[in-house]
């Protein structure tokens, strides 16, 4: 019972995270699905931590060091690229700096 | 360790940092529920990531810092310019690529764990099992995403490449071999050759699953691969006993699964059929039989006539599809909209969930062209509005407007939810030719008497209409 506790605790976290994920993501509108994908993409870049943890362990031979550096590089691309590209996209959705033009085109006669 | 006695390396302190990190991920994703909070949400999630990384680095031996700095520097050098320079039309392949490297990191980490522990010697069985799961799924995701990237970037032909009926058997055999290798290792075989064999089978499987998939089915595939990478990251988290990895990976897994399901429903395909690699082919063959049956005539129109029709409408709905992305026509479309709005025409955009090559693809392009967020209508909101629409302007979209999906039970796309443009008073379709769409099915809409076809490249056709509008 006690021996299994790490596994069962982690499984409980896994299951709860799954439910939270479903609830939170279900609220994202279709319109924002691309930024959602690239944002969650960035978040799974967290596997970088796995690379950091294993590279920190004693006894890695040269080949292991090479593949771990690649893994860390991959994870970094995933995180840095993912967050940056998501930020770029979301800024476009946010930006509405041209209200005058819209007012002109409203057809309410207030514009040209 | 320099600060061996410091509380900074206390496991409870690290755990707290991880808890803060994953709370920020969840809070950040909650922000994505609306365009005004989304930018902040993404940045909150990024802060969470920085905290998680710092927490992990606190417990590092300084001897490994060189390797870590090297890896991070390499990743930054590749990731930052890519993210900064990518065009919005190329977003699907960018997402596929970023997704792929995530999967790549997962299977490489699993491999290094295997080597570090001499084939999981003395490791708890469940850790071995989760590591092997991560290796298989991460590898499938890495190779599958690379193929998806290749197809979207048109390095590999976008059309389905498959072994035909044998494909599903091949996929199944590869899966069984990969799992069998995993079972062998979990049962105590420490041979690295078996592990490499597992990676090779998974790699081939990743290729074999995505190669037979055509371009228009990409939204499903990208979502699915996204879920795979997330789940493999969560499995790595269990293997390494790291809560931040478990939570983050699982949330991505959930997100990817939801999107996959939404896309599959919007395409009228079942997820098991997708995973079995059985798609792309069926629809095209059935459609080819139906092709040529149409005796109806197609009415073609000119930019000048289309301009007149649009100028005197009171309500216009624009239906964009992949053709708009290919022609990079989003800015031209926005110009046309502005010109129409000046004349008092009410313009909105109706967007099908699977228009384009990834979920939400059209919305990103239109947002890039400064189309206000509230003009972008989702399918369920757009459909009831078509009846009071004077002109529907279809730009490079095909199957998602085909009324056969509602009216013709024998059609391969029967049952697929569509944008009901045929409910509007009249329809203008901008299309390069009469070639059927991806599914290879004739579109009845084009033979409808109220439909006029404007043949040409989306960008130049739209620009011509805008120019003609200026002369009215």
Interface residues (C-beta under 8 A of the other chain):
Chain A: X6 X7 X10 X11 X13 X14 X17 X18 X19 X20 X21 X22 X24 X25 X26 X27 X28 X29 X30 X31 X32 X33 X34 X35 X36 X37 X38 X39 X40 X41 X42 X43 X44 X45 X46 X47 X48 X49 X50 X51 X52 X53 X54 X55 X56 X57 X59 X60 X61 X63 X64 X65 X67 X68 X69 X70 X71 X72 X73 X74 X75 X76 X77 X78 X79 X80 X81 X82 X83 X84 X85 X86 X87 X88 X89 X90 X91 X92 X93 X94 X95 X96 X98 X101 X102 X104 X105 X106 X107 X111 X112
Chain B: X22 X25 X26 X28 X29 X30 X32 X33 X34 X35 X36 X38 X39 X41 X42 X43 X45 X46 X49 X52 X53 X56 X57 X59 X60 X61 X64 X67 X68 X70 X71 X72 X74 X75 X76 X78 X79 X80 X82 X83 X84 X86 X88 X91 X94 X95 X98 X99 X101 X102 X104 X105 X106 X108 X109 X111 X112 X113 X115 X116 X124 X126 X222 X223 X226 X229 X230 X232 X233 X234 X236 X237 X238 X240 X241 X242 X243 X244 X245 X246 X247 X248 X249 X250 X251 X252 X253 X254 X255 X256 X258 X259 X262 X338 X340 X341 X342 X343 X344 X345 X346 X351 X353 X358 X359 X360 X361 X363 X364 X367 X368 X370 X372 X373 X376 X378 X379
